[in-house]
């Protein structure tokens, strides 16, 4: 970030917004925005409490399972769509529909089909993440130099060998990009699931604090959620940059 010709350290913009937040909170312009200093103090008070730890564990469990299934399903389907024109023509319209559709509207249907438990929350989380993973894996495969596949076949590689040793690794930059975006979408999915399906985890805390107008606690939990999502996104972005040389070699 550059301000008046001066190069500022990374994340400086967050400090500026935090200062603005503190000023608005101190001026008491609105009840819903307490000073950030009060939110930070409340955050450290909440972290060791059993209710917060239980909510964190419940949310992390549903999130991890949802992302796992989204990756396990999304990457192979995307690679197969990139390889097969017939499969691509059959599935691509549906993938685009579900990617652009408001998936929150499907939550009542999932509740009828799978009940009100953790299973439905995991499915909701996976649905939010899987479509962008499929599209990115497909795009990565479609950009592969066909000579790589022909070379593998000339050396006697089976279809499974080509899948794991050529398609996957050559498309890895795009796959990681899709996973990174999918993880961000999964964070929204797990919270929506916990709010609408079964009031548990962070969804229960959001419901409790908002209904009782406990705004410092509400913002404290929201900051934790944003921090976790940002950390995961940055970690996956780091991995994406590490394997970016595949794209150049391709």
MARDOTI-74312 format. One record per residue (C-alpha): residue number from 0; residue in three letters; x, y, z. Coordinates in pm, 1 decimal. Layout:
BEGIN
+-----+---------+----------+----------+----------+
| num | residuo |       px |       py |       pz |
+-----+---------+----------+----------+----------+
| NUM |     ala |        X |        Y |        Z |
...
+-----+---------+----------+----------+----------+
This chain:
BEGIN
+-----+---------+----------+----------+----------+
| num | residuo |       px |       py |       pz |
+-----+---------+----------+----------+----------+
|   0 |     unk |      0.0 |      0.0 |      0.0 |
|   1 |     unk |    132.6 |    343.8 |   -100.1 |
|   2 |     unk |     11.8 |    664.4 |     66.2 |
|   3 |     unk |    140.9 |   1009.2 |    -44.3 |
|   4 |     unk |    432.7 |    837.4 |   -216.4 |
|   5 |     unk |    531.0 |    647.3 |     98.8 |
|   6 |     unk |    538.7 |    267.5 |     86.3 |
|   7 |     unk |    352.6 |    132.2 |    387.3 |
|   8 |     unk |    383.5 |   -223.5 |    522.9 |
|   9 |     unk |    133.0 |   -486.7 |    418.6 |
|  10 |     unk |   -193.4 |   -491.2 |    614.1 |
|  11 |     unk |   -163.0 |   -117.0 |    683.3 |
|  12 |     unk |   -508.1 |    -64.6 |    535.2 |
|  13 |     unk |   -652.7 |   -286.9 |    809.1 |
|  14 |     unk |   -499.7 |    -60.6 |   1071.8 |
|  15 |     unk |   -658.3 |    241.9 |    906.1 |
|  16 |     unk |   -998.8 |     72.6 |    902.4 |
|  17 |     unk |   -951.6 |    -36.3 |   1264.2 |
|  18 |     unk |   -879.8 |    323.6 |   1362.5 |
|  19 |     unk |  -1191.0 |    440.7 |   1176.7 |
|  20 |     unk |  -1393.0 |    167.4 |   1348.7 |
|  21 |     unk |  -1264.8 |    281.8 |   1687.9 |
|  22 |     unk |  -1355.9 |    644.5 |   1617.0 |
|  23 |     unk |  -1710.1 |    553.3 |   1505.5 |
|  24 |     unk |  -1752.8 |    334.2 |   1811.7 |
|  25 |     unk |  -1631.9 |    604.9 |   2048.9 |
|  26 |     unk |  -1865.1 |    860.5 |   1892.7 |
|  27 |     unk |  -2154.7 |    615.7 |   1953.0 |
|  28 |     unk |  -2306.9 |    690.1 |   1616.0 |
|  29 |     unk |  -2481.4 |    353.2 |   1621.7 |
|  30 |     unk |  -2543.1 |     91.3 |   1885.6 |
|  31 |     unk |  -2445.3 |   -186.3 |   1645.2 |
|  32 |     unk |  -2081.9 |    -74.9 |   1609.2 |
|  33 |     unk |  -1899.9 |    -78.3 |   1945.4 |
|  34 |     unk |  -1535.9 |     37.2 |   1962.4 |
|  35 |     unk |  -1295.1 |   -218.9 |   1824.4 |
|  36 |     unk |  -1092.1 |   -202.6 |   2145.8 |
|  37 |     unk |  -1398.2 |   -327.9 |   2333.5 |
|  38 |     unk |  -1446.1 |   -601.4 |   2073.6 |
|  39 |     unk |  -1084.8 |   -717.5 |   2111.6 |
|  40 |     unk |  -1113.1 |   -730.0 |   2491.0 |
|  41 |     unk |  -1436.0 |   -928.4 |   2457.8 |
|  42 |     unk |  -1267.0 |  -1161.3 |   2209.8 |
|  43 |     unk |   -993.1 |  -1256.2 |   2454.4 |
|  44 |     unk |  -1256.4 |  -1313.2 |   2721.6 |
|  45 |     unk |  -1453.6 |  -1541.7 |   2489.1 |
|  46 |     unk |  -1165.4 |  -1753.1 |   2357.7 |
|  47 |     unk |  -1118.4 |  -1979.8 |   2663.9 |
|  48 |     unk |  -1489.0 |  -2025.2 |   2738.6 |
|  49 |     unk |  -1643.5 |  -2373.2 |   2684.3 |
|  50 |     unk |  -1925.9 |  -2232.6 |   2471.7 |
|  51 |     unk |  -1683.3 |  -2074.0 |   2225.7 |
|  52 |     unk |  -1455.1 |  -2379.6 |   2211.7 |
|  53 |     unk |  -1750.9 |  -2611.1 |   2153.3 |
|  54 |     unk |  -1882.9 |  -2382.4 |   1880.3 |
|  55 |     unk |  -1539.5 |  -2368.1 |   1719.2 |
|  56 |     unk |  -1507.4 |  -2746.3 |   1725.2 |
|  57 |     unk |  -1854.9 |  -2800.9 |   1579.7 |
|  58 |     unk |  -1799.7 |  -2547.8 |   1302.6 |
|  59 |     unk |  -1450.2 |  -2675.8 |   1220.9 |
|  60 |     unk |  -1577.3 |  -3034.7 |   1199.6 |
|  61 |     unk |  -1860.3 |  -2953.0 |    957.4 |
|  62 |     unk |  -1635.3 |  -2719.8 |    756.7 |
|  63 |     unk |  -1350.1 |  -2971.4 |    725.1 |
|  64 |     unk |  -1582.5 |  -3252.4 |    617.3 |
|  65 |     unk |  -1762.2 |  -3030.4 |    366.2 |
|  66 |     unk |  -1435.9 |  -2908.4 |    210.8 |
|  67 |     unk |  -1299.1 |  -3263.7 |    204.3 |
|  68 |     unk |  -1597.1 |  -3396.2 |      9.8 |
|  69 |     unk |  -1594.8 |  -3092.9 |   -220.1 |
|  70 |     unk |  -1228.4 |  -3156.2 |   -307.0 |
|  71 |     unk |  -1261.5 |  -3534.0 |   -339.0 |
|  72 |     unk |  -1561.0 |  -3495.7 |   -571.6 |
|  73 |     unk |  -1475.4 |  -3169.7 |   -746.2 |
|  74 |     unk |  -1119.8 |  -3237.8 |   -865.1 |
|  75 |     unk |  -1185.7 |  -3575.5 |  -1034.2 |
|  76 |     unk |  -1511.1 |  -3453.0 |  -1191.3 |
|  77 |     unk |  -1340.6 |  -3139.6 |  -1322.1 |
|  78 |     unk |  -1051.1 |  -3337.1 |  -1468.3 |
|  79 |     unk |  -1287.7 |  -3584.1 |  -1634.9 |
|  80 |     unk |  -1490.5 |  -3295.3 |  -1779.9 |
|  81 |     unk |  -1172.0 |  -3145.7 |  -1920.7 |
|  82 |     unk |  -1075.8 |  -3478.6 |  -2078.4 |
|  83 |     unk |  -1413.1 |  -3585.5 |  -2218.4 |
|  84 |     unk |  -1614.1 |  -3361.4 |  -2450.9 |
|  85 |     unk |  -1927.0 |  -3573.3 |  -2402.3 |
|  86 |     unk |  -1910.0 |  -3556.1 |  -2022.3 |
|  87 |     unk |  -1833.9 |  -3185.3 |  -2042.1 |
|  88 |     unk |  -2141.1 |  -3114.2 |  -2254.8 |
|  89 |     unk |  -2357.7 |  -3317.6 |  -2016.3 |
|  90 |     unk |  -2237.7 |  -3163.6 |  -1688.1 |
|  91 |     unk |  -2119.2 |  -2810.7 |  -1767.6 |
|  92 |     unk |  -2468.6 |  -2651.7 |  -1785.9 |
|  93 |     unk |  -2558.7 |  -2797.4 |  -1445.4 |
|  94 |     unk |  -2230.4 |  -2686.2 |  -1292.0 |
|  95 |     unk |  -2285.1 |  -2331.3 |  -1418.5 |
|  96 |     unk |  -2644.2 |  -2331.8 |  -1293.5 |
|  97 |     unk |  -2548.7 |  -2439.0 |   -941.6 |
|  98 |     unk |  -2251.9 |  -2201.6 |   -933.6 |
|  99 |     unk |  -2466.2 |  -1900.3 |  -1019.1 |
| 100 |     unk |  -2783.2 |  -2004.0 |   -834.6 |
| 101 |     unk |  -2857.5 |  -1882.8 |   -478.9 |
| 102 |     unk |  -2779.2 |  -2208.8 |   -299.3 |
| 103 |     unk |  -2942.6 |  -2082.8 |     20.1 |
| 104 |     unk |  -3276.0 |  -2151.2 |   -148.9 |
| 105 |     unk |  -3186.9 |  -2521.1 |   -161.6 |
| 106 |     unk |  -3138.0 |  -2548.4 |    214.3 |
| 107 |     unk |  -3507.5 |  -2626.0 |    288.7 |
| 108 |     unk |  -3497.0 |  -2905.2 |     30.7 |
| 109 |     unk |  -3182.1 |  -3048.6 |    189.5 |
| 110 |     unk |  -3349.8 |  -3032.0 |    530.5 |
| 111 |     unk |  -3641.3 |  -3239.2 |    399.9 |
| 112 |     unk |  -3410.3 |  -3493.2 |    234.7 |
| 113 |     unk |  -3140.2 |  -3531.0 |    500.0 |
| 114 |     unk |  -3287.1 |  -3397.2 |    823.4 |
| 115 |     unk |  -3175.2 |  -3122.9 |   1058.3 |
| 116 |     unk |  -2839.4 |  -3258.7 |   1174.3 |
| 117 |     unk |  -2473.0 |  -3219.0 |   1097.7 |
| 118 |     unk |  -2505.0 |  -3426.9 |    779.8 |
| 119 |     unk |  -2712.8 |  -3155.8 |    612.7 |
| 120 |     unk |  -2470.2 |  -2883.6 |    723.9 |
| 121 |     unk |  -2179.7 |  -3079.1 |    572.1 |
| 122 |     unk |  -2371.3 |  -3126.6 |    245.4 |
| 123 |     unk |  -2454.7 |  -2754.8 |    235.1 |
| 124 |     unk |  -2089.3 |  -2665.9 |    290.4 |
| 125 |     unk |  -1977.8 |  -2902.9 |     14.0 |
| 126 |     unk |  -2237.0 |  -2763.6 |   -228.3 |
| 127 |     unk |  -2109.0 |  -2410.8 |   -176.0 |
| 128 |     unk |  -1750.3 |  -2515.2 |   -257.0 |
| 129 |     unk |  -1761.2 |  -2796.9 |   -512.3 |
| 130 |     unk |  -1877.5 |  -2611.8 |   -824.2 |
| 131 |     unk |  -1590.9 |  -2363.9 |   -848.5 |
| 132 |     unk |  -1343.9 |  -2646.8 |   -782.4 |
| 133 |     unk |  -1494.0 |  -2842.9 |  -1072.8 |
| 134 |     unk |  -1473.8 |  -2545.0 |  -1310.4 |
| 135 |     unk |  -1113.7 |  -2462.2 |  -1220.4 |
| 136 |     unk |   -997.9 |  -2823.4 |  -1253.8 |
| 137 |     unk |  -1172.3 |  -2840.9 |  -1590.7 |
| 138 |     unk |  -1007.3 |  -2517.4 |  -1705.1 |
| 139 |     unk |   -665.5 |  -2644.2 |  -1596.0 |
| 140 |     unk |   -701.4 |  -2968.4 |  -1792.0 |
| 141 |     unk |   -820.1 |  -2788.4 |  -2105.2 |
| 142 |     unk |   -502.2 |  -2578.0 |  -2104.5 |
| 143 |     unk |   -265.7 |  -2874.4 |  -2084.6 |
| 144 |     unk |    -28.8 |  -2917.7 |  -2376.4 |
| 145 |     unk |   -160.6 |  -3225.1 |  -2556.1 |
| 146 |     unk |    193.8 |  -3338.3 |  -2628.4 |
| 147 |     unk |    227.9 |  -3426.4 |  -2258.8 |
| 148 |     unk |    -60.2 |  -3671.7 |  -2284.8 |
| 149 |     unk |     67.4 |  -3814.5 |  -2614.0 |
| 150 |     unk |    411.9 |  -3862.8 |  -2463.5 |
| 151 |     unk |    265.2 |  -4048.5 |  -2164.8 |
| 152 |     unk |     67.7 |  -4276.7 |  -2395.2 |
| 153 |     unk |    372.9 |  -4344.9 |  -2611.3 |
| 154 |     unk |    551.6 |  -4469.9 |  -2299.2 |
| 155 |     unk |    264.1 |  -4704.6 |  -2222.4 |
| 156 |     unk |     86.5 |  -4504.6 |  -1952.5 |
| 157 |     unk |   -259.9 |  -4629.0 |  -1865.4 |
| 158 |     unk |   -560.5 |  -4398.1 |  -1832.2 |
| 159 |     unk |   -515.1 |  -4401.0 |  -1453.0 |
| 160 |     unk |   -144.2 |  -4317.3 |  -1486.9 |
| 161 |     unk |   -226.2 |  -4026.1 |  -1717.4 |
| 162 |     unk |   -494.9 |  -3907.0 |  -1475.2 |
| 163 |     unk |   -266.6 |  -3890.8 |  -1170.8 |
| 164 |     unk |     73.0 |  -3824.1 |  -1330.3 |
| 165 |     unk |    -14.3 |  -3588.8 |  -1615.9 |
| 166 |     unk |   -356.4 |  -3426.7 |  -1586.3 |
| 167 |     unk |   -353.1 |  -3365.9 |  -1211.5 |
| 168 |     unk |     -3.5 |  -3220.3 |  -1186.4 |
| 169 |     unk |    -23.4 |  -3013.7 |  -1504.4 |
| 170 |     unk |   -355.4 |  -2863.1 |  -1393.4 |
| 171 |     unk |   -244.5 |  -2814.6 |  -1031.6 |
| 172 |     unk |   -216.3 |  -2431.0 |  -1039.0 |
| 173 |     unk |   -578.7 |  -2395.6 |  -1151.2 |
| 174 |     unk |   -692.0 |  -2670.3 |   -914.2 |
| 175 |     unk |   -537.3 |  -2491.5 |   -616.5 |
| 176 |     unk |   -696.1 |  -2166.0 |   -729.7 |
| 177 |     unk |  -1034.5 |  -2336.6 |   -733.8 |
| 178 |     unk |   -977.2 |  -2492.1 |   -392.1 |
| 179 |     unk |   -882.6 |  -2152.3 |   -249.0 |
| 180 |     unk |  -1203.1 |  -1991.0 |   -375.8 |
| 181 |     unk |  -1401.6 |  -2298.1 |   -275.9 |
| 182 |     unk |  -1274.1 |  -2276.7 |     81.3 |
| 183 |     unk |  -1392.4 |  -1915.6 |    103.0 |
| 184 |     unk |  -1734.8 |  -2016.2 |    -28.1 |
| 185 |     unk |  -1742.0 |  -2309.3 |    216.2 |
| 186 |     unk |  -1706.6 |  -2069.2 |    508.8 |
| 187 |     unk |  -2029.2 |  -1903.2 |    397.2 |
| 188 |     unk |  -2189.9 |  -2241.8 |    346.8 |
| 189 |     unk |  -2114.5 |  -2374.8 |    693.1 |
| 190 |     unk |  -2242.3 |  -2059.8 |    865.5 |
| 191 |     unk |  -2559.3 |  -2052.2 |    655.9 |
| 192 |     unk |  -2611.6 |  -2418.9 |    734.9 |
| 193 |     unk |  -2565.5 |  -2364.0 |   1107.0 |
| 194 |     unk |  -2803.6 |  -2069.3 |   1103.1 |
| 195 |     unk |  -3081.9 |  -2222.1 |    894.5 |
| 196 |     unk |  -3060.1 |  -2597.2 |    952.0 |
| 197 |     unk |  -2949.4 |  -2656.5 |   1307.9 |
| 198 |     unk |  -2861.7 |  -2372.4 |   1542.8 |
| 199 |     unk |  -2519.0 |  -2502.3 |   1646.2 |
| 200 |     unk |  -2159.3 |  -2387.1 |   1635.5 |
| 201 |     unk |  -2084.5 |  -2031.8 |   1532.0 |
| 202 |     unk |  -2436.2 |  -2007.5 |   1391.8 |
| 203 |     unk |  -2574.9 |  -2056.0 |   1742.9 |
| 204 |     unk |  -2341.4 |  -1787.4 |   1879.8 |
| 205 |     unk |  -2443.3 |  -1542.5 |   1607.4 |
| 206 |     unk |  -2809.7 |  -1611.6 |   1680.8 |
| 207 |     unk |  -2760.5 |  -1575.1 |   2056.8 |
| 208 |     unk |  -2559.3 |  -1253.9 |   2046.8 |
| 209 |     unk |  -2765.0 |  -1079.4 |   1777.3 |
| 210 |     unk |  -3100.1 |  -1161.3 |   1938.5 |
| 211 |     unk |  -2976.3 |  -1028.7 |   2274.1 |
| 212 |     unk |  -2798.2 |   -726.2 |   2118.8 |
| 213 |     unk |  -2459.9 |   -835.9 |   2256.0 |
| 214 |     unk |  -2272.6 |   -658.4 |   1980.0 |
| 215 |     unk |  -1915.1 |   -682.1 |   2119.3 |
| 216 |     unk |  -1954.5 |  -1060.1 |   2143.1 |
| 217 |     unk |  -2115.2 |  -1073.6 |   1797.2 |
| 218 |     unk |  -1829.6 |   -881.3 |   1634.9 |
| 219 |     unk |  -1569.5 |  -1082.4 |   1827.5 |
| 220 |     unk |  -1699.8 |  -1410.9 |   1683.8 |
| 221 |     unk |  -1724.7 |  -1252.2 |   1338.4 |
| 222 |     unk |  -1360.6 |  -1141.1 |   1357.3 |
| 223 |     unk |  -1255.9 |  -1496.5 |   1445.9 |
| 224 |     unk |  -1448.9 |  -1628.1 |   1147.5 |
| 225 |     unk |  -1296.9 |  -1370.9 |    912.7 |
| 226 |     unk |   -950.3 |  -1442.1 |   1051.0 |
| 227 |     unk |   -980.5 |  -1816.5 |    996.1 |
| 228 |     unk |  -1110.9 |  -1770.3 |    641.4 |
| 229 |     unk |   -834.4 |  -1521.7 |    559.1 |
| 230 |     unk |   -563.8 |  -1749.7 |    702.1 |
| 231 |     unk |   -684.1 |  -2048.4 |    499.7 |
| 232 |     unk |   -707.4 |  -1836.7 |    185.4 |
| 233 |     unk |   -354.8 |  -1699.7 |    229.4 |
| 234 |     unk |   -211.9 |  -2046.6 |    296.4 |
| 235 |     unk |   -370.4 |  -2187.8 |    -18.4 |
| 236 |     unk |   -256.4 |  -1880.4 |   -210.6 |
| 237 |     unk |     97.9 |  -1951.6 |    -90.2 |
| 238 |     unk |     73.1 |  -2309.8 |   -217.2 |
| 239 |     unk |    -68.0 |  -2182.1 |   -544.4 |
| 240 |     unk |    233.1 |  -1953.5 |   -593.4 |
| 241 |     unk |    470.3 |  -2236.0 |   -505.1 |
| 242 |     unk |    344.5 |  -2452.1 |   -790.6 |
| 243 |     unk |    298.0 |  -2168.1 |  -1040.0 |
| 244 |     unk |    604.8 |  -2285.6 |  -1232.0 |
| 245 |     unk |    391.1 |  -2569.7 |  -1368.4 |
| 246 |     unk |    192.1 |  -2313.5 |  -1564.3 |
| 247 |     unk |    509.2 |  -2166.9 |  -1715.6 |
| 248 |     unk |    641.2 |  -2510.4 |  -1809.1 |
| 249 |     unk |    307.1 |  -2601.5 |  -1958.9 |
+-----+---------+----------+----------+----------+
